[in-house]
Amino acid sequence: MTAKRKVTLIVYAPALVGDDSRPVAVVHGMERAFPGLRLDWRVAEDGRPIALPQRDAWLAEGPQDGGFPLVCNGDESYPVMISGLELPADSSPGGQAQFEVHAQLPPDAAGVAVAADVLEAVAESARASWGHATPSSAGVDIARQTKNWAANPQPPPRGLPSLKLPEKIRSPEIPHRLGWLNYWSTAAAQAIGFPDPARDAELLSRTRRTATGGWVVQLTDAPLDLDNPAHLDALLRAYERFPEIGGRAAP
């Protein structure tokens, strides 16, 4: 499999508080969504995997700096991993600190096949507002849409729209950007005006509802590849449809 198939997943949720149970719930959710997966290893400072026989207790010791340390499947030839961190209030939409979860799925057909299920499970377990799962090659260009114009005056690649820095977005329910697979909570969907049955018929054909009333929205049938003109067009049309994403809509 090529690097284009490796899928990176990120979700954004309200900040952890006290003895928050969400780190354990997130890891359990990812394991349930990925058949046969066990995330019961951590990584030593020198990069060696170390078994965690009491993983849940280790995670439940309490949030570490607003997140949780990386846990993985212990297989360096087939890595699957997840971790969490805090996005501080001064770097977050609406001045509200966020719990940000990152996961990496393996670069093969099995990882791609479970990506939507893993995104839904992780997002709902984290009580996320929104998130996405995107092949790493497309993710690089999408990340470059978020602009600090003073620091980098170059426009985003491929004609993609410029997106505001997270701290410039008015509400944590507004997604910062799009991806291949998009998780939108009920609040996020309302914030961006989704769904409109007349305008979103194509997207709705690749969309499913979640247990909490959120949505998993898939932009393209195959993993997003921005070298494919049809995929780039799908991404551009989605940005045009949802101007709230990335804080682009007029106040």
MARNU-246512 format. One record per residue: residue number from 0; residue in one letter; x, y, z of N, C-alpha, C in turn. Coordinates in nm, 2 decimals, always signed. Layout:
NODE  pafi  paza  nX  nY  nZ  caX  caY  caZ  cX  cY  cZ
NODE  NUM  A  X  Y  Z  X  Y  Z  X  Y  Z .
...
//
This chain:
NODE  pafi  paza  nX  nY  nZ  caX  caY  caZ  cX  cY  cZ
NODE  0  M  +0.08  -0.12  +0.00  +0.00  +0.00  +0.00  +0.09  +0.13  +0.00 .
NODE  1  T  +0.04  +0.23  -0.07  +0.12  +0.35  -0.07  +0.09  +0.44  +0.05 .
NODE  2  A  +0.17  +0.54  +0.07  +0.15  +0.63  +0.18  +0.02  +0.70  +0.17 .
NODE  3  K  -0.04  +0.71  +0.05  -0.16  +0.78  +0.03  -0.28  +0.71  +0.11 .
NODE  4  R  -0.26  +0.58  +0.13  -0.37  +0.51  +0.20  -0.36  +0.52  +0.35 .
NODE  5  K  -0.25  +0.56  +0.41  -0.24  +0.57  +0.55  -0.34  +0.68  +0.60 .
NODE  6  V  -0.42  +0.65  +0.70  -0.53  +0.74  +0.74  -0.49  +0.79  +0.88 .
NODE  7  T  -0.50  +0.92  +0.90  -0.48  +0.99  +1.02  -0.62  +1.04  +1.07 .
NODE  8  L  -0.65  +1.02  +1.20  -0.78  +1.06  +1.25  -0.76  +1.16  +1.36 .
NODE  9  I  -0.84  +1.26  +1.37  -0.83  +1.36  +1.47  -0.98  +1.40  +1.51 .
NODE  10  V  -1.00  +1.41  +1.64  -1.13  +1.46  +1.68  -1.11  +1.56  +1.79 .
NODE  11  Y  -1.21  +1.65  +1.80  -1.20  +1.76  +1.90  -1.32  +1.76  +1.99 .
NODE  12  A  -1.30  +1.76  +2.12  -1.41  +1.74  +2.22  -1.38  +1.84  +2.33 .
NODE  13  P  -1.48  +1.86  +2.42  -1.46  +1.95  +2.54  -1.35  +1.89  +2.62 .
NODE  14  A  -1.27  +1.98  +2.69  -1.16  +1.95  +2.77  -1.19  +1.85  +2.88 .
NODE  15  L  -1.09  +1.76  +2.91  -1.11  +1.67  +3.02  -1.12  +1.74  +3.15 .
NODE  16  V  -1.19  +1.68  +3.24  -1.21  +1.74  +3.38  -1.19  +1.63  +3.48 .
NODE  17  G  -1.12  +1.65  +3.59  -1.11  +1.56  +3.70  -1.07  +1.42  +3.66 .
NODE  18  D  -1.15  +1.32  +3.72  -1.12  +1.18  +3.69  -1.20  +1.14  +3.57 .
NODE  19  D  -1.19  +1.21  +3.46  -1.27  +1.19  +3.34  -1.25  +1.05  +3.28 .
NODE  20  S  -1.35  +0.98  +3.25  -1.34  +0.84  +3.20  -1.32  +0.84  +3.05 .
NODE  21  R  -1.32  +0.95  +2.98  -1.32  +0.94  +2.83  -1.19  +0.88  +2.77 .
NODE  22  P  -1.07  +0.90  +2.83  -0.95  +0.83  +2.77  -0.97  +0.68  +2.76 .
NODE  23  V  -1.02  +0.62  +2.87  -1.04  +0.47  +2.86  -1.15  +0.44  +2.76 .
NODE  24  A  -1.26  +0.52  +2.76  -1.37  +0.49  +2.67  -1.33  +0.51  +2.52 .
NODE  25  V  -1.24  +0.60  +2.49  -1.19  +0.62  +2.36  -1.11  +0.50  +2.31 .
NODE  26  V  -1.02  +0.45  +2.40  -0.94  +0.34  +2.36  -1.03  +0.22  +2.34 .
NODE  27  H  -1.12  +0.19  +2.43  -1.21  +0.08  +2.41  -1.29  +0.09  +2.28 .
NODE  28  G  -1.34  +0.22  +2.25  -1.42  +0.24  +2.13  -1.34  +0.20  +2.01 .
NODE  29  M  -1.21  +0.24  +2.00  -1.13  +0.21  +1.89  -1.11  +0.06  +1.87 .
NODE  30  E  -1.09  -0.01  +1.99  -1.07  -0.15  +1.98  -1.20  -0.22  +1.93 .
NODE  31  R  -1.31  -0.18  +1.98  -1.44  -0.24  +1.93  -1.46  -0.22  +1.78 .
NODE  32  A  -1.42  -0.10  +1.73  -1.44  -0.07  +1.59  -1.34  -0.14  +1.49 .
NODE  33  F  -1.23  -0.19  +1.55  -1.12  -0.25  +1.47  -1.11  -0.39  +1.51 .
NODE  34  P  -1.17  -0.49  +1.44  -1.16  -0.63  +1.48  -1.02  -0.68  +1.51 .
NODE  35  G  -1.00  -0.74  +1.62  -0.88  -0.80  +1.66  -0.77  -0.70  +1.72 .
NODE  36  L  -0.80  -0.57  +1.72  -0.71  -0.48  +1.77  -0.70  -0.48  +1.92 .
NODE  37  R  -0.57  -0.47  +1.98  -0.55  -0.45  +2.12  -0.45  -0.34  +2.13 .
NODE  38  L  -0.48  -0.24  +2.20  -0.39  -0.12  +2.22  -0.34  -0.13  +2.36 .
NODE  39  D  -0.26  -0.23  +2.39  -0.21  -0.25  +2.53  -0.06  -0.25  +2.54 .
NODE  40  W  +0.00  -0.15  +2.47  +0.14  -0.12  +2.47  +0.16  +0.03  +2.48 .
NODE  41  R  +0.26  +0.07  +2.54  +0.31  +0.21  +2.54  +0.45  +0.21  +2.47 .
NODE  42  V  +0.50  +0.33  +2.45  +0.63  +0.34  +2.38  +0.73  +0.41  +2.47 .
NODE  43  A  +0.84  +0.35  +2.50  +0.95  +0.40  +2.58  +1.01  +0.52  +2.51 .
NODE  44  E  +1.09  +0.60  +2.59  +1.16  +0.71  +2.54  +1.25  +0.68  +2.42 .
NODE  45  D  +1.31  +0.55  +2.43  +1.40  +0.51  +2.32  +1.32  +0.45  +2.20 .
NODE  46  G  +1.19  +0.45  +2.21  +1.11  +0.40  +2.10  +1.07  +0.25  +2.11 .
NODE  47  R  +1.11  +0.18  +2.22  +1.07  +0.04  +2.23  +0.93  +0.03  +2.28 .
NODE  48  P  +0.85  -0.06  +2.23  +0.72  -0.09  +2.29  +0.73  -0.16  +2.42 .
NODE  49  I  +0.65  -0.12  +2.51  +0.64  -0.18  +2.65  +0.50  -0.22  +2.68 .
NODE  50  A  +0.48  -0.35  +2.72  +0.35  -0.40  +2.74  +0.28  -0.33  +2.86 .
NODE  51  L  +0.15  -0.32  +2.85  +0.07  -0.26  +2.96  -0.03  -0.36  +3.01 .
NODE  52  P  +0.01  -0.45  +3.09  -0.09  -0.55  +3.14  -0.21  -0.49  +3.21 .
NODE  53  Q  -0.19  -0.37  +3.27  -0.30  -0.31  +3.34  -0.33  -0.17  +3.27 .
NODE  54  R  -0.36  -0.18  +3.14  -0.37  -0.06  +3.06  -0.48  +0.03  +3.11 .
NODE  55  D  -0.60  -0.02  +3.14  -0.71  +0.07  +3.17  -0.68  +0.14  +3.30 .
NODE  56  A  -0.62  +0.07  +3.40  -0.59  +0.13  +3.53  -0.48  +0.24  +3.50 .
NODE  57  W  -0.39  +0.21  +3.42  -0.28  +0.31  +3.38  -0.34  +0.43  +3.32 .
NODE  58  L  -0.43  +0.42  +3.23  -0.50  +0.53  +3.16  -0.59  +0.61  +3.26 .
NODE  59  A  -0.65  +0.53  +3.35  -0.74  +0.60  +3.45  -0.68  +0.67  +3.56 .
NODE  60  E  -0.55  +0.66  +3.57  -0.48  +0.73  +3.68  -0.51  +0.88  +3.68 .
NODE  61  G  -0.55  +0.93  +3.56  -0.59  +1.07  +3.56  -0.54  +1.13  +3.43 .
NODE  62  P  -0.61  +1.24  +3.38  -0.56  +1.31  +3.26  -0.42  +1.36  +3.28 .
NODE  63  Q  -0.33  +1.34  +3.18  -0.19  +1.39  +3.19  -0.19  +1.51  +3.10 .
NODE  64  D  -0.17  +1.63  +3.16  -0.17  +1.76  +3.09  -0.29  +1.77  +3.00 .
NODE  65  G  -0.40  +1.72  +3.04  -0.53  +1.74  +2.97  -0.55  +1.64  +2.86 .
NODE  66  G  -0.47  +1.53  +2.86  -0.48  +1.43  +2.76  -0.45  +1.29  +2.81 .
NODE  67  F  -0.40  +1.20  +2.73  -0.35  +1.07  +2.77  -0.24  +1.03  +2.68 .
NODE  68  P  -0.14  +0.95  +2.73  -0.03  +0.92  +2.66  -0.06  +0.82  +2.55 .
NODE  69  L  +0.03  +0.81  +2.45  +0.01  +0.72  +2.34  +0.01  +0.57  +2.38 .
NODE  70  V  -0.09  +0.50  +2.33  -0.10  +0.36  +2.34  -0.11  +0.30  +2.20 .
NODE  71  C  -0.06  +0.18  +2.18  -0.05  +0.12  +2.05  -0.06  -0.03  +2.06 .
NODE  72  N  -0.05  -0.09  +1.94  -0.07  -0.23  +1.93  +0.06  -0.31  +1.94 .
NODE  73  G  +0.17  -0.24  +1.96  +0.30  -0.30  +1.99  +0.37  -0.36  +1.87 .
NODE  74  D  +0.31  -0.35  +1.75  +0.37  -0.41  +1.63  +0.43  -0.30  +1.54 .
NODE  75  E  +0.56  -0.29  +1.54  +0.63  -0.18  +1.47  +0.62  -0.20  +1.32 .
NODE  76  S  +0.59  -0.32  +1.27  +0.57  -0.34  +1.13  +0.43  -0.31  +1.08 .
NODE  77  Y  +0.33  -0.29  +1.18  +0.19  -0.27  +1.14  +0.14  -0.18  +1.25 .
NODE  78  P  +0.18  -0.05  +1.26  +0.15  +0.03  +1.37  +0.01  +0.08  +1.37 .
NODE  79  V  -0.06  +0.07  +1.49  -0.19  +0.14  +1.51  -0.18  +0.20  +1.65 .
NODE  80  M  -0.21  +0.33  +1.66  -0.19  +0.41  +1.78  -0.29  +0.51  +1.80 .
NODE  81  I  -0.30  +0.56  +1.93  -0.39  +0.67  +1.96  -0.34  +0.74  +2.08 .
NODE  82  S  -0.36  +0.87  +2.09  -0.32  +0.95  +2.21  -0.41  +1.07  +2.22 .
NODE  83  G  -0.40  +1.14  +2.33  -0.48  +1.26  +2.35  -0.40  +1.37  +2.41 .
NODE  84  L  -0.44  +1.50  +2.38  -0.37  +1.61  +2.43  -0.48  +1.72  +2.45 .
NODE  85  E  -0.44  +1.83  +2.53  -0.52  +1.94  +2.55  -0.48  +2.05  +2.45 .
NODE  86  L  -0.58  +2.11  +2.38  -0.56  +2.23  +2.31  -0.60  +2.35  +2.40 .
NODE  87  P  -0.50  +2.43  +2.44  -0.53  +2.53  +2.55  -0.64  +2.63  +2.50 .
NODE  88  A  -0.70  +2.69  +2.60  -0.81  +2.79  +2.57  -0.77  +2.90  +2.47 .
NODE  89  D  -0.65  +2.95  +2.49  -0.61  +3.06  +2.40  -0.57  +3.02  +2.26 .
NODE  90  S  -0.57  +2.89  +2.24  -0.55  +2.84  +2.10  -0.68  +2.77  +2.04 .
NODE  91  S  -0.79  +2.79  +2.11  -0.91  +2.71  +2.08  -1.03  +2.80  +2.04 .
NODE  92  P  -1.12  +2.75  +1.96  -1.24  +2.83  +1.92  -1.32  +2.87  +2.04 .
NODE  93  G  -1.36  +2.99  +2.04  -1.45  +3.04  +2.15  -1.37  +3.06  +2.28 .
NODE  94  G  -1.24  +3.04  +2.28  -1.17  +3.05  +2.41  -1.19  +2.94  +2.50 .
NODE  95  Q  -1.23  +2.82  +2.45  -1.27  +2.71  +2.53  -1.17  +2.59  +2.50 .
NODE  96  A  -1.09  +2.55  +2.61  -0.99  +2.44  +2.59  -1.06  +2.32  +2.53 .
NODE  97  Q  -0.98  +2.24  +2.45  -1.04  +2.13  +2.38  -0.95  +2.00  +2.42 .
NODE  98  F  -1.02  +1.89  +2.42  -0.96  +1.76  +2.42  -0.94  +1.71  +2.28 .
NODE  99  E  -0.82  +1.69  +2.24  -0.79  +1.66  +2.10  -0.73  +1.52  +2.09 .
NODE  100  V  -0.79  +1.43  +2.02  -0.75  +1.29  +2.01  -0.69  +1.27  +1.87 .
NODE  101  H  -0.58  +1.20  +1.87  -0.51  +1.17  +1.74  -0.50  +1.01  +1.73 .
NODE  102  A  -0.53  +0.96  +1.62  -0.50  +0.81  +1.60  -0.44  +0.79  +1.46 .
NODE  103  Q  -0.37  +0.68  +1.45  -0.32  +0.64  +1.32  -0.36  +0.50  +1.29 .
NODE  104  L  -0.42  +0.48  +1.17  -0.46  +0.35  +1.12  -0.36  +0.30  +1.02 .
NODE  105  P  -0.34  +0.17  +1.01  -0.24  +0.11  +0.92  -0.26  +0.14  +0.77 .
NODE  106  P  -0.16  +0.14  +0.70  -0.17  +0.18  +0.55  -0.20  +0.06  +0.46 .
NODE  107  D  -0.31  -0.01  +0.50  -0.35  -0.12  +0.41  -0.51  -0.11  +0.40 .
NODE  108  A  -0.56  -0.21  +0.32  -0.70  -0.21  +0.30  -0.78  -0.23  +0.43 .
NODE  109  A  -0.73  -0.30  +0.52  -0.80  -0.33  +0.65  -0.82  -0.20  +0.72 .
NODE  110  G  -0.71  -0.12  +0.73  -0.72  +0.01  +0.80  -0.82  +0.10  +0.73 .
NODE  111  V  -0.82  +0.11  +0.60  -0.91  +0.19  +0.53  -1.06  +0.14  +0.55 .
NODE  112  A  -1.08  +0.01  +0.55  -1.21  -0.04  +0.56  -1.28  -0.01  +0.69 .
NODE  113  V  -1.20  +0.00  +0.80  -1.26  +0.03  +0.93  -1.25  +0.18  +0.97 .
NODE  114  A  -1.20  +0.26  +0.88  -1.18  +0.40  +0.92  -1.30  +0.47  +0.96 .
NODE  115  A  -1.41  +0.45  +0.89  -1.54  +0.52  +0.93  -1.59  +0.47  +1.07 .
NODE  116  D  -1.58  +0.34  +1.09  -1.62  +0.29  +1.22  -1.54  +0.34  +1.33 .
NODE  117  V  -1.41  +0.35  +1.31  -1.31  +0.39  +1.41  -1.34  +0.54  +1.44 .
NODE  118  L  -1.36  +0.62  +1.33  -1.39  +0.76  +1.35  -1.51  +0.78  +1.44 .
NODE  119  E  -1.62  +0.71  +1.40  -1.74  +0.72  +1.48  -1.72  +0.68  +1.63 .
NODE  120  A  -1.66  +0.57  +1.65  -1.64  +0.52  +1.78  -1.55  +0.61  +1.87 .
NODE  121  V  -1.44  +0.66  +1.81  -1.36  +0.75  +1.89  -1.43  +0.88  +1.92 .
NODE  122  A  -1.49  +0.94  +1.81  -1.56  +1.07  +1.83  -1.67  +1.06  +1.93 .
NODE  123  E  -1.75  +0.95  +1.93  -1.86  +0.95  +2.02  -1.82  +0.91  +2.16 .
NODE  124  S  -1.71  +0.83  +2.17  -1.66  +0.80  +2.31  -1.59  +0.93  +2.37 .
NODE  125  A  -1.54  +1.01  +2.29  -1.48  +1.14  +2.34  -1.58  +1.25  +2.36 .
NODE  126  R  -1.70  +1.22  +2.31  -1.81  +1.33  +2.31  -1.76  +1.45  +2.23 .
NODE  127  A  -1.71  +1.42  +2.11  -1.65  +1.52  +2.03  -1.76  +1.60  +1.96 .
NODE  128  S  -1.72  +1.73  +1.93  -1.80  +1.82  +1.85  -1.78  +1.78  +1.70 .
NODE  129  W  -1.66  +1.75  +1.66  -1.63  +1.72  +1.52  -1.50  +1.65  +1.51 .
NODE  130  G  -1.47  +1.59  +1.39  -1.34  +1.53  +1.37  -1.34  +1.48  +1.22 .
NODE  131  H  -1.23  +1.43  +1.19  -1.21  +1.37  +1.05  -1.11  +1.26  +1.05 .
NODE  132  A  -1.11  +1.18  +0.94  -1.01  +1.08  +0.91  -0.98  +1.10  +0.77 .
NODE  133  T  -0.85  +1.11  +0.74  -0.80  +1.16  +0.61  -0.67  +1.09  +0.57 .
NODE  134  P  -0.65  +1.04  +0.45  -0.52  +0.99  +0.41  -0.41  +1.09  +0.43 .
NODE  135  S  -0.29  +1.05  +0.47  -0.19  +1.15  +0.51  -0.15  +1.24  +0.40 .
NODE  136  S  -0.15  +1.19  +0.28  -0.10  +1.28  +0.17  -0.20  +1.40  +0.15 .
NODE  137  A  -0.33  +1.37  +0.15  -0.43  +1.47  +0.14  -0.43  +1.56  +0.26 .
NODE  138  G  -0.41  +1.50  +0.38  -0.41  +1.58  +0.50  -0.30  +1.68  +0.51 .
NODE  139  V  -0.19  +1.66  +0.44  -0.08  +1.76  +0.44  -0.13  +1.89  +0.37 .
NODE  140  D  -0.19  +1.88  +0.26  -0.24  +1.99  +0.18  -0.36  +2.06  +0.26 .
NODE  141  I  -0.45  +1.98  +0.32  -0.56  +2.03  +0.39  -0.51  +2.11  +0.51 .
NODE  142  A  -0.41  +2.06  +0.58  -0.35  +2.13  +0.70  -0.29  +2.27  +0.66 .
NODE  143  R  -0.24  +2.28  +0.53  -0.18  +2.40  +0.49  -0.29  +2.51  +0.45 .
NODE  144  Q  -0.42  +2.47  +0.46  -0.52  +2.57  +0.44  -0.53  +2.67  +0.56 .
NODE  145  T  -0.50  +2.62  +0.68  -0.51  +2.70  +0.80  -0.40  +2.80  +0.80 .
NODE  146  K  -0.43  +2.93  +0.79  -0.33  +3.03  +0.76  -0.31  +3.14  +0.87 .
NODE  147  N  -0.18  +3.16  +0.90  -0.14  +3.28  +0.97  -0.07  +3.36  +0.86 .
NODE  148  W  -0.15  +3.45  +0.80  -0.10  +3.52  +0.68  +0.03  +3.60  +0.71 .
NODE  149  A  +0.04  +3.65  +0.83  +0.16  +3.73  +0.87  +0.29  +3.64  +0.86 .
NODE  150  A  +0.27  +3.52  +0.91  +0.39  +3.43  +0.91  +0.41  +3.36  +0.78 .
NODE  151  N  +0.30  +3.34  +0.70  +0.32  +3.27  +0.57  +0.22  +3.33  +0.47 .
NODE  152  P  +0.27  +3.42  +0.39  +0.18  +3.49  +0.29  +0.15  +3.41  +0.17 .
NODE  153  Q  +0.19  +3.28  +0.16  +0.16  +3.20  +0.04  +0.02  +3.15  +0.05 .
NODE  154  P  -0.06  +3.15  -0.06  -0.20  +3.09  -0.05  -0.19  +2.94  -0.03 .
NODE  155  P  -0.30  +2.88  +0.01  -0.31  +2.74  +0.02  -0.29  +2.67  -0.11 .
NODE  156  P  -0.25  +2.54  -0.11  -0.22  +2.47  -0.24  -0.35  +2.44  -0.31 .
NODE  157  R  -0.34  +2.41  -0.43  -0.45  +2.35  -0.52  -0.58  +2.43  -0.53 .
NODE  158  G  -0.57  +2.56  -0.50  -0.68  +2.65  -0.51  -0.78  +2.63  -0.39 .
NODE  159  L  -0.74  +2.56  -0.28  -0.82  +2.54  -0.17  -0.84  +2.67  -0.09 .
NODE  160  P  -0.95  +2.69  -0.02  -0.98  +2.81  +0.05  -0.89  +2.83  +0.17 .
NODE  161  S  -0.86  +2.95  +0.21  -0.79  +2.98  +0.33  -0.88  +2.96  +0.45 .
NODE  162  L  -0.83  +2.90  +0.55  -0.91  +2.88  +0.67  -0.85  +2.95  +0.79 .
NODE  163  K  -0.94  +3.00  +0.88  -0.89  +3.07  +1.00  -0.82  +2.98  +1.10 .
NODE  164  L  -0.73  +3.04  +1.18  -0.67  +2.97  +1.29  -0.78  +2.93  +1.39 .
NODE  165  P  -0.76  +2.82  +1.46  -0.87  +2.78  +1.55  -0.91  +2.88  +1.65 .
NODE  166  E  -0.82  +2.96  +1.70  -0.85  +3.06  +1.80  -0.93  +3.18  +1.74 .
NODE  167  K  -0.94  +3.19  +1.61  -1.01  +3.29  +1.54  -1.15  +3.24  +1.51 .
NODE  168  I  -1.19  +3.12  +1.53  -1.32  +3.06  +1.50  -1.41  +3.08  +1.63 .
NODE  169  R  -1.53  +3.12  +1.60  -1.61  +3.18  +1.71  -1.67  +3.07  +1.81 .
NODE  170  S  -1.68  +2.94  +1.76  -1.74  +2.84  +1.84  -1.67  +2.70  +1.82 .
NODE  171  P  -1.66  +2.63  +1.93  -1.59  +2.49  +1.92  -1.68  +2.40  +1.84 .
NODE  172  E  -1.80  +2.43  +1.81  -1.89  +2.34  +1.73  -1.86  +2.35  +1.58 .
NODE  173  I  -1.79  +2.46  +1.54  -1.76  +2.48  +1.40  -1.64  +2.40  +1.36 .
NODE  174  P  -1.64  +2.31  +1.27  -1.52  +2.24  +1.22  -1.42  +2.33  +1.17 .
NODE  175  H  -1.29  +2.30  +1.20  -1.18  +2.38  +1.15  -1.16  +2.36  +1.00 .
NODE  176  R  -1.19  +2.24  +0.95  -1.16  +2.20  +0.81  -1.24  +2.07  +0.78 .
NODE  177  L  -1.23  +2.03  +0.65  -1.29  +1.91  +0.60  -1.18  +1.80  +0.59 .
NODE  178  G  -1.23  +1.68  +0.58  -1.14  +1.56  +0.56  -1.21  +1.47  +0.46 .
NODE  179  W  -1.15  +1.35  +0.45  -1.22  +1.24  +0.37  -1.34  +1.19  +0.44 .
NODE  180  L  -1.33  +1.15  +0.56  -1.44  +1.11  +0.64  -1.46  +1.22  +0.75 .
NODE  181  N  -1.58  +1.27  +0.76  -1.61  +1.38  +0.86  -1.71  +1.34  +0.96 .
NODE  182  Y  -1.67  +1.36  +1.09  -1.77  +1.34  +1.20  -1.82  +1.47  +1.24 .
NODE  183  W  -1.95  +1.49  +1.24  -2.02  +1.61  +1.28  -2.12  +1.58  +1.39 .
NODE  184  S  -2.10  +1.62  +1.51  -2.21  +1.61  +1.61  -2.33  +1.68  +1.57 .
NODE  185  T  -2.44  +1.66  +1.64  -2.57  +1.73  +1.62  -2.54  +1.88  +1.62 .
NODE  186  A  -2.47  +1.93  +1.72  -2.44  +2.07  +1.73  -2.36  +2.12  +1.61 .
NODE  187  A  -2.25  +2.04  +1.57  -2.17  +2.08  +1.46  -2.25  +2.09  +1.33 .
NODE  188  A  -2.34  +1.99  +1.31  -2.42  +1.99  +1.19  -2.51  +2.11  +1.18 .
NODE  189  Q  -2.57  +2.14  +1.30  -2.66  +2.26  +1.30  -2.58  +2.39  +1.28 .
NODE  190  A  -2.45  +2.39  +1.33  -2.37  +2.51  +1.31  -2.34  +2.54  +1.16 .
NODE  191  I  -2.32  +2.43  +1.08  -2.28  +2.45  +0.94  -2.40  +2.43  +0.85 .
NODE  192  G  -2.52  +2.40  +0.90  -2.64  +2.39  +0.82  -2.65  +2.26  +0.74 .
NODE  193  F  -2.61  +2.15  +0.80  -2.62  +2.02  +0.74  -2.73  +1.94  +0.82 .
NODE  194  P  -2.81  +1.86  +0.76  -2.82  +1.85  +0.61  -2.94  +1.93  +0.55 .
NODE  195  D  -2.92  +1.97  +0.43  -3.03  +2.03  +0.35  -3.06  +1.92  +0.24 .
NODE  196  P  -3.18  +1.86  +0.25  -3.20  +1.75  +0.16  -3.19  +1.78  +0.01 .
NODE  197  A  -3.22  +1.91  -0.02  -3.22  +1.95  -0.16  -3.07  +1.97  -0.21 .
NODE  198  R  -2.99  +2.03  -0.12  -2.85  +2.06  -0.16  -2.75  +1.95  -0.13 .
NODE  199  D  -2.79  +1.86  -0.04  -2.69  +1.76  +0.01  -2.72  +1.62  -0.03 .
NODE  200  A  -2.80  +1.60  -0.14  -2.84  +1.47  -0.18  -2.71  +1.38  -0.21 .
NODE  201  E  -2.61  +1.43  -0.28  -2.50  +1.35  -0.31  -2.42  +1.31  -0.18 .
NODE  202  L  -2.40  +1.41  -0.09  -2.33  +1.38  +0.04  -2.41  +1.28  +0.12 .
NODE  203  L  -2.54  +1.30  +0.12  -2.63  +1.21  +0.20  -2.62  +1.07  +0.15 .
NODE  204  S  -2.59  +1.05  +0.03  -2.58  +0.91  -0.03  -2.46  +0.84  +0.03 .
NODE  205  R  -2.36  +0.91  +0.09  -2.24  +0.86  +0.15  -2.24  +0.89  +0.30 .
NODE  206  T  -2.35  +0.91  +0.36  -2.36  +0.96  +0.50  -2.44  +0.86  +0.59 .
NODE  207  R  -2.40  +0.85  +0.71  -2.48  +0.77  +0.80  -2.49  +0.84  +0.94 .
NODE  208  R  -2.60  +0.81  +1.00  -2.63  +0.87  +1.13  -2.57  +0.79  +1.24 .
NODE  209  T  -2.53  +0.85  +1.35  -2.47  +0.78  +1.46  -2.57  +0.77  +1.58 .
NODE  210  A  -2.53  +0.69  +1.68  -2.62  +0.66  +1.79  -2.66  +0.78  +1.86 .
NODE  211  T  -2.57  +0.88  +1.87  -2.61  +1.01  +1.94  -2.67  +1.11  +1.86 .
NODE  212  G  -2.70  +1.08  +1.73  -2.76  +1.18  +1.64  -2.66  +1.26  +1.56 .
NODE  213  G  -2.54  +1.22  +1.57  -2.44  +1.29  +1.48  -2.43  +1.23  +1.34 .
NODE  214  W  -2.33  +1.26  +1.27  -2.32  +1.22  +1.13  -2.18  +1.18  +1.10 .
NODE  215  V  -2.16  +1.08  +1.02  -2.03  +1.05  +0.95  -2.05  +1.07  +0.80 .
NODE  216  V  -1.98  +1.16  +0.75  -2.00  +1.21  +0.61  -1.88  +1.18  +0.53 .
NODE  217  Q  -1.89  +1.10  +0.42  -1.78  +1.06  +0.34  -1.78  +1.14  +0.21 .
NODE  218  L  -1.67  +1.21  +0.19  -1.66  +1.30  +0.07  -1.65  +1.22  -0.06 .
NODE  219  T  -1.57  +1.12  -0.07  -1.55  +1.04  -0.19  -1.56  +0.89  -0.16 .
NODE  220  D  -1.59  +0.81  -0.25  -1.60  +0.67  -0.23  -1.47  +0.61  -0.19 .
NODE  221  A  -1.36  +0.64  -0.27  -1.23  +0.59  -0.24  -1.16  +0.70  -0.15 .
NODE  222  P  -1.05  +0.65  -0.07  -0.98  +0.75  +0.01  -0.94  +0.87  -0.07 .
NODE  223  L  -0.96  +0.99  +0.00  -0.94  +1.12  -0.07  -0.79  +1.13  -0.12 .
NODE  224  D  -0.78  +1.16  -0.25  -0.65  +1.17  -0.32  -0.66  +1.30  -0.41 .
NODE  225  L  -0.59  +1.40  -0.36  -0.61  +1.53  -0.42  -0.53  +1.54  -0.56 .
NODE  226  D  -0.46  +1.44  -0.60  -0.41  +1.43  -0.73  -0.52  +1.38  -0.83 .
NODE  227  N  -0.63  +1.34  -0.78  -0.74  +1.30  -0.86  -0.83  +1.42  -0.88 .
NODE  228  P  -0.85  +1.47  -1.00  -0.93  +1.59  -1.02  -1.07  +1.58  -0.96 .
NODE  229  A  -1.13  +1.46  -0.97  -1.27  +1.45  -0.92  -1.27  +1.46  -0.77 .
NODE  230  H  -1.17  +1.41  -0.70  -1.16  +1.42  -0.56  -1.14  +1.56  -0.52 .
NODE  231  L  -1.05  +1.63  -0.58  -1.02  +1.77  -0.55  -1.15  +1.85  -0.57 .
NODE  232  D  -1.22  +1.83  -0.68  -1.35  +1.90  -0.70  -1.45  +1.87  -0.59 .
NODE  233  A  -1.45  +1.75  -0.55  -1.55  +1.71  -0.44  -1.51  +1.79  -0.31 .
NODE  234  L  -1.39  +1.81  -0.28  -1.34  +1.88  -0.16  -1.38  +2.03  -0.18 .
NODE  235  L  -1.35  +2.09  -0.30  -1.38  +2.23  -0.32  -1.53  +2.25  -0.32 .
NODE  236  R  -1.61  +2.16  -0.37  -1.75  +2.18  -0.37  -1.81  +2.18  -0.22 .
NODE  237  A  -1.75  +2.09  -0.14  -1.79  +2.08  +0.00  -1.75  +2.21  +0.08 .
NODE  238  Y  -1.64  +2.26  +0.05  -1.60  +2.39  +0.11  -1.70  +2.50  +0.07 .
NODE  239  E  -1.74  +2.50  -0.06  -1.83  +2.60  -0.11  -1.97  +2.59  -0.04 .
NODE  240  R  -2.01  +2.46  -0.02  -2.14  +2.43  +0.04  -2.14  +2.48  +0.18 .
NODE  241  F  -2.03  +2.46  +0.26  -2.03  +2.49  +0.40  -1.93  +2.60  +0.43 .
NODE  242  P  -1.97  +2.73  +0.41  -1.88  +2.84  +0.43  -1.85  +2.86  +0.58 .
NODE  243  E  -1.93  +2.81  +0.67  -1.89  +2.82  +0.81  -1.77  +2.74  +0.85 .
NODE  244  I  -1.74  +2.63  +0.78  -1.62  +2.55  +0.81  -1.49  +2.64  +0.79 .
NODE  245  G  -1.41  +2.63  +0.90  -1.29  +2.71  +0.89  -1.31  +2.86  +0.92 .
NODE  246  G  -1.43  +2.90  +0.97  -1.46  +3.03  +1.01  -1.46  +3.13  +0.89 .
NODE  247  R  -1.51  +3.08  +0.77  -1.50  +3.17  +0.65  -1.63  +3.25  +0.63 .
NODE  248  A  -1.74  +3.21  +0.70  -1.87  +3.28  +0.68  -1.86  +3.42  +0.74 .
NODE  249  A  -1.93  +3.51  +0.68  -1.94  +3.65  +0.74  -2.01  +3.64  +0.87 .
NODE  250  P  -1.96  +3.72  +0.97  -2.02  +3.72  +1.10  -2.17  +3.77  +1.10 .
//
